[in-house]
């Protein structure tokens, strides 16, 4: 289930404000490696993709996994570019869309919050999954019942044809 708008804003603030804190760098890199589909808000998803691509370190084609430049001047430049000119993210973006970047999300964003956020990024609601499984089972039993009925009718007609 994608993150709600409030949690998505905290993730973007975390990435853009705590990149120079050594204890957060690995967590920020892990967050950048996540798929953008984890953010529900389209504007946040575009901003996340901008950061993900902008902070991706150069690697050769033969390199295994992507890596990110988190910390230092290059990271600050990517963030400042978005704050100065939001159109680099999307032509329709205004200063309001990037207003929260670079601001610390607050004390409530700690390691426990971050781990919960990771779970929510990928978690599917159980109710919908169970409902879908029940629908599939019902469809499967209906179609198998129909298949059994048609095979019985066919075998009866074959039997009548051979006896006559």
C-alpha positions as a Python dict, from the first residue, in 0.01 Angstrom:
ca = {
    (1, 'X'): (0, 0, 0),
    (2, 'X'): (164, 325, -103),
    (3, 'X'): (249, 582, 159),
    (4, 'X'): (-2, 852, 235),
    (5, 'X'): (83, 1210, 145),
    (6, 'X'): (199, 1300, 497),
    (7, 'X'): (443, 1007, 524),
    (8, 'X'): (564, 1065, 168),
    (9, 'X'): (648, 1425, 255),
    (10, 'X'): (845, 1303, 558),
    (11, 'X'): (1042, 1061, 341),
    (12, 'X'): (1136, 1339, 98),
    (13, 'X'): (1230, 1568, 386),
    (14, 'X'): (1439, 1291, 539),
    (15, 'X'): (1629, 1236, 215),
    (16, 'X'): (1692, 1606, 158),
    (17, 'X'): (1776, 1714, 514),
    (18, 'X'): (1968, 1432, 684),
    (19, 'X'): (2204, 1332, 405),
    (20, 'X'): (2508, 1472, 592),
    (21, 'X'): (2435, 1271, 907),
    (22, 'X'): (2643, 956, 884),
    (23, 'X'): (2391, 738, 1070),
    (24, 'X'): (2120, 817, 810),
    (25, 'X'): (2322, 769, 488),
    (26, 'X'): (2264, 394, 452),
    (27, 'X'): (1895, 438, 529),
    (28, 'X'): (1867, 713, 267),
    (29, 'X'): (2046, 494, 11),
    (30, 'X'): (1809, 207, 93),
    (31, 'X'): (1512, 443, 52),
    (32, 'X'): (1643, 559, -285),
    (33, 'X'): (1665, 197, -401),
    (34, 'X'): (1290, 148, -343),
    (35, 'X'): (1044, 161, -635),
    (36, 'X'): (860, 493, -675),
    (37, 'X'): (524, 314, -666),
    (38, 'X'): (548, 325, -287),
    (39, 'X'): (440, 690, -291),
    (40, 'X'): (71, 756, -345),
    (41, 'X'): (95, 1126, -436),
    (42, 'X'): (198, 1186, -800),
    (43, 'X'): (396, 1504, -719),
    (44, 'X'): (590, 1324, -448),
    (45, 'X'): (656, 1034, -685),
    (46, 'X'): (802, 1272, -944),
    (47, 'X'): (1016, 1443, -681),
    (48, 'X'): (1137, 1105, -555),
    (49, 'X'): (1231, 999, -909),
    (50, 'X'): (1416, 1328, -960),
    (51, 'X'): (1616, 1267, -641),
    (52, 'X'): (1672, 902, -726),
    (53, 'X'): (1811, 982, -1071),
    (54, 'X'): (1994, 1299, -963),
    (55, 'X'): (2172, 1127, -677),
    (56, 'X'): (2262, 815, -870),
    (57, 'X'): (2637, 777, -900),
    (58, 'X'): (2794, 712, -1236),
    (59, 'X'): (2860, 344, -1291),
    (60, 'X'): (2970, 144, -1590),
    (61, 'X'): (2721, -71, -1779),
    (62, 'X'): (2872, -383, -1627),
    (63, 'X'): (2819, -266, -1269),
    (64, 'X'): (2587, -476, -1061),
    (65, 'X'): (2355, -264, -854),
    (66, 'X'): (2310, 113, -870),
    (67, 'X'): (2464, 325, -598),
    (68, 'X'): (2394, 676, -480),
    (69, 'X'): (2598, 981, -391),
    (70, 'X'): (2454, 1074, -57),
    (71, 'X'): (2632, 1349, 131),
    (72, 'X'): (2860, 1626, 23),
    (73, 'X'): (2842, 1896, -239),
    (74, 'X'): (2683, 1689, -518),
    (75, 'X'): (2382, 1599, -302),
    (76, 'X'): (2336, 1958, -191),
    (77, 'X'): (2355, 2073, -555),
    (78, 'X'): (2077, 1835, -666),
    (79, 'X'): (1850, 1953, -383),
    (80, 'X'): (1930, 2323, -433),
    (81, 'X'): (1861, 2293, -805),
    (82, 'X'): (1511, 2161, -732),
    (83, 'X'): (1447, 2434, -474),
    (84, 'X'): (1568, 2711, -705),
    (85, 'X'): (1396, 2584, -1020),
    (86, 'X'): (1118, 2329, -954),
    (87, 'X'): (1065, 2293, -1330),
    (88, 'X'): (1368, 2059, -1340),
    (89, 'X'): (1144, 1802, -1172),
    (90, 'X'): (834, 1871, -1380),
    (91, 'X'): (738, 2171, -1597),
    (92, 'X'): (414, 2219, -1399),
    (93, 'X'): (589, 2225, -1060),
    (94, 'X'): (591, 2545, -858),
    (95, 'X'): (781, 2650, -546),
    (96, 'X'): (491, 2513, -340),
    (97, 'X'): (558, 2158, -463),
    (98, 'X'): (918, 2165, -334),
    (99, 'X'): (869, 2386, -27),
    (100, 'X'): (938, 2105, 223),
    (101, 'X'): (1261, 1984, 70),
    (102, 'X'): (1563, 2038, 293),
    (103, 'X'): (1355, 2081, 611),
    (104, 'X'): (1405, 1825, 886),
    (105, 'X'): (1089, 1614, 931),
    (106, 'X'): (1112, 1633, 1311),
    (107, 'X'): (1199, 1413, 1606),
    (108, 'X'): (917, 1167, 1533),
    (109, 'X'): (1113, 1046, 1229),
    (110, 'X'): (1355, 803, 1388),
    (111, 'X'): (1476, 451, 1313),
    (112, 'X'): (1151, 292, 1431),
    (113, 'X'): (946, 524, 1207),
    (114, 'X'): (1180, 448, 916),
    (115, 'X'): (1137, 70, 960),
    (116, 'X'): (759, 108, 978),
    (117, 'X'): (771, 321, 664),
    (118, 'X'): (957, 43, 481),
    (119, 'X'): (690, -207, 579),
    (120, 'X'): (413, 29, 465),
    (121, 'X'): (594, 98, 136),
    (122, 'X'): (541, -262, 26),
    (123, 'X'): (251, -385, 237),
    (124, 'X'): (-69, -485, 62),
    (125, 'X'): (-392, -455, 259),
    (126, 'X'): (-497, -803, 371),
    (127, 'X'): (-868, -745, 323),
    (128, 'X'): (-831, -680, -49),
    (129, 'X'): (-594, -974, -96),
    (130, 'X'): (-830, -1213, 82),
    (131, 'X'): (-1128, -1085, -117),
    (132, 'X'): (-940, -1137, -443),
    (133, 'X'): (-843, -1492, -344),
    (134, 'X'): (-1204, -1574, -257),
    (135, 'X'): (-1320, -1437, -592),
    (136, 'X'): (-1061, -1648, -776),
    (137, 'X'): (-1163, -1959, -583),
    (138, 'X'): (-1529, -1894, -659),
    (139, 'X'): (-1454, -1841, -1028),
    (140, 'X'): (-1236, -2151, -1031),
    (141, 'X'): (-1506, -2367, -873),
    (142, 'X'): (-1770, -2227, -1110),
    (143, 'X'): (-1558, -2292, -1416),
    (144, 'X'): (-1455, -2637, -1293),
    (145, 'X'): (-1821, -2721, -1224),
    (146, 'X'): (-1911, -2609, -1575),
    (147, 'X'): (-1623, -2812, -1718),
    (148, 'X'): (-1736, -3120, -1524),
    (149, 'X'): (-2095, -3074, -1646),
    (150, 'X'): (-1990, -3034, -2010),
    (151, 'X'): (-1760, -3337, -1994),
    (152, 'X'): (-2043, -3545, -1846),
    (153, 'X'): (-2279, -3434, -2123),
    (154, 'X'): (-2016, -3513, -2386),
    (155, 'X'): (-1948, -3858, -2244),
    (156, 'X'): (-2323, -3930, -2231),
    (157, 'X'): (-2371, -3823, -2592),
    (158, 'X'): (-2066, -4030, -2695),
    (159, 'X'): (-2207, -4329, -2512),
    (160, 'X'): (-2547, -4285, -2682),
    (161, 'X'): (-2379, -4256, -3025),
    (162, 'X'): (-2181, -4577, -2973),
    (163, 'X'): (-2484, -4775, -2849),
    (164, 'X'): (-2706, -4676, -3138),
}
